[in-house]
Amino acid sequence: MLVKLTDDRGKSRSVESDMVVQLREAEFADEPQNTVLVDYAAGGLFAQGNLDSISTQFASLIPLATLHQSGGNPIKLNANAIKGVIENNIGSYKGNSLAVVDADHKNTNVPSRNWIPMRETVEEATEILKESRSSFQPVARIARNARNRARLPA
């Protein structure tokens, strides 16, 4: 399902929700302030807003897992876009984890975006992603459940 966002230049953009990999607030010097990176398979965009407002637009469409970047800032991952979690063995990040993006969501233009560093351990991140998948109720299922409840006799 398409989600309409306003990019950092004020233009209306649509993003296919199923292709989203991660959402995180802009934090680097070369990123537009007060925006959120909406990272998806073939690219990404910086959307106007904060992480809560942007993630709310996707929350009923994809299972978003709340984790943390290596530096501690929150990140929302589409649990369906993550193939697995491995240990990060790089320098001071050793013991933290890396989310591995699955083949359907892989970014072939920027391969480094296919491994997402996280503060959580492998076990913690794996459990959070698993819980996000199992507790997720897509919009269609919520609507169907509401219709079924409406049909039940009082």
Secondary structure, 3 states (H helix, E strand, C coil): CEEEEEECCCCEEEEEHHHEEEEEECCCCCCCCCEEEEEECCEEEEEECCHHHHHHHHCCCCCEEEEECCCCCEEEEEHHHEEEEEECCCHHHCCCEEEEECHHHCCCCCHHHHEEEECCCHHHHHHHHHHHHHHCCCHHHHHHHHHHHHHCCC
